[in-house]
């Protein structure tokens, strides 16, 4: 095929171009022609198509996401906010922490191992580009029914991909979720979070400033894998029979990425870059246009200098390739020799491919011919913005008006059966079949990981400063009430941090929804964003960044609205954390928080095929008082465990099994007390001598408190129901090995 240059584009305005096949709408194509004053070249069309995709441009979500800025609480901790590769917060002692969560959902359905692996690789590079050393990852996952054939196909591969890539990088996996629901069949959710640490002075940004400075590509060579990749895949609904657009999924090499990380950190330590961007979604199209757009606006790149794994690639394919483990840096000419030396030391491929100009255009050539000449902001930041129609879906009034009608256990035998049923339910069962495939303790700074309520890592070995991170989403509540569902997920993640003794500081999010072209889905999304923005404002927690993943549906069936909320908190001394469970007999167990008959959206209702009723309302003022109580009580709590999915039944199961120390519990209304999922509740274990201190704290913060029982023995005894720990453990731990071998 003849090279389509700018000169040719100007002289052949009527050439038919495959804009629709590349995912562009007719009006979008018309707008590109208006911007350029001519038809685009095939290379320009490739760039606009991937950069204006839903995944890269946020064109359907921008109008709603701006609430995170408009309602942003004042935060002294926020150093870098929304708009960069990841947000950065001050955690004290001169340290800054960056964290972000992203999705790799569609690629993981098509190619589970590589889809999940490259999801981890991509989020790790986002953290690296901020100038930080990545120190931990997390992986909230969602699948179809646990016993479905498709789940058996994708889950083992996804788990192996997350573990394989993260383990090879030497990054501990400190938390996440595994949740099953029929709406995720054919559309699993693979969300990946990474956290990194640096000194304040080390922060790097994605901008290309200073005419004459060099554009340097380093890392892996560019291949044909992932052409259009996630940028196209994540912008298209799957047909009932699978994806209608299946560009190849990126193929990752974690050993190349590990070397790239160390090479980059040495480059950063010597202050050799002015701007840095990883090549993730949209590859070189994204890196060049975003760097130019974020800086002074001009850049010239010789595309034929890009090192290739496949020499047959066309210029369009090179621009769209999402090959992994690549970075683009802006380097002053005086520093380029040292930059090249460090790359050579680490055996990292490096090439100068262009320079920053004093113009306002991104110009890309191929063997001297100009094939791209565009205003970079129009590619990177001024794509289409849609205020899509939204309408409350009909199901809302229908399900909200119904009452949960499930059998409630009565009598010792039924109570025991209910506790065992929940203990073995796939959503609540022991997940060590999954987490055993992840290295939780590599680097030696992991303080807690699964199955704890949150992950915690030490930042400084001398002062013991640390951070805790939790990710949470209750899609059942978001289905019943998206506004409250987002607030409740925020509250739960913040509570999980505080339960361990860390103060919540900042928020990231991964918003997973169906097609934005469905007004009902768009309403769910808008309500979720509104709820999260309102909740963050009330709790004083800034949103530092995140990700929107649309088109998560197969045919007409959308996934449940699933806003995954990540909260990061700081703890001054990790040695003083509150553990999730107790190790000794003779402790007093108390419940903080009031239990109401909240069965709507509960696991008990889910197990009985019901998703109806009213979700609980988030009482964030009370949640904030509870957080203060937990932080103050950290000084004398023997253990604290948040209650969420599965309610008190699941919480007690996890606590007694952790160190094989039972408990004797007395409940006035055992069925409701065990199965309700009223938010804002925590079990605490304390020594008898500390009871008056706990009661004083509960009074100080106006938090309801009730005695549950005492620790000890080899059974979980609830009123007259005696469940041996051996029987409970067998039920809790056998589910995953039985399902997945």
Secondary structure, 3 states (H helix, E strand, C coil): CCCCCHHHHHHCCCCCCCCCCCCCCHHHHHHHHHHHCCCCCHHHHHHHHHHCCHHHHCCCCHHHHCHHHHCCCCCCCEEECCCCCCEEEEEECCEEEEEEEEECHHHHHHCHHHHHHHHHHHHHHHHHCCCCEEEEEEEEEEECCCCCHHHHHHHHHHHHHHHHHHHHHCCEEEEEEEEECHHHCCCCEEEEEEEEEEEHHHCCCCCCCCCCCEEEEEECCECCCCECHHHHHCCCCEECCECCCCCCCCCCCHHHHHHHHHHHHHHHHCCCCCEEEECCCCHHHHHHHHHHHHCCCEEEEEHHHCCECCCCCCHHHHHHECCCCEEEEEECHHHHHHHHHHHHHCCCCEEEEEEEECCCCEEEEECCEEEEEECHHHHHCCCCCCCCCCCCCCHHHHHHCCCCCCCCCCHHHHHHHHHHHHHHCCCCCCCHHHHCCCCCCCCCCEEECCCCCCEEEECCCCCCCEEEEEEECCHHHHHHCHHHHHHHHHHHHHHHHHHCCCEEEEEEEEEECCCCCCHHHHHHHHHHHHHHHHHHHHHCCEEEEEEEECCCEECCEECCCEEEEEEEEEECCHHHCCCCCCCCCCCEEEEECCCCCCCCCCHHHHHCCCCCCCCCCCCHHHHHHHHHHHHHHCCCCCEEEEECCCHHHHHHHHHHHHCCCCEEECCCCHHHHHHCCCCCEEEEEECHHHHHHHHHHHHHCCCCEEEEEEECCCEEEECCEEEEHHHHHHHHHHHHHHHHC
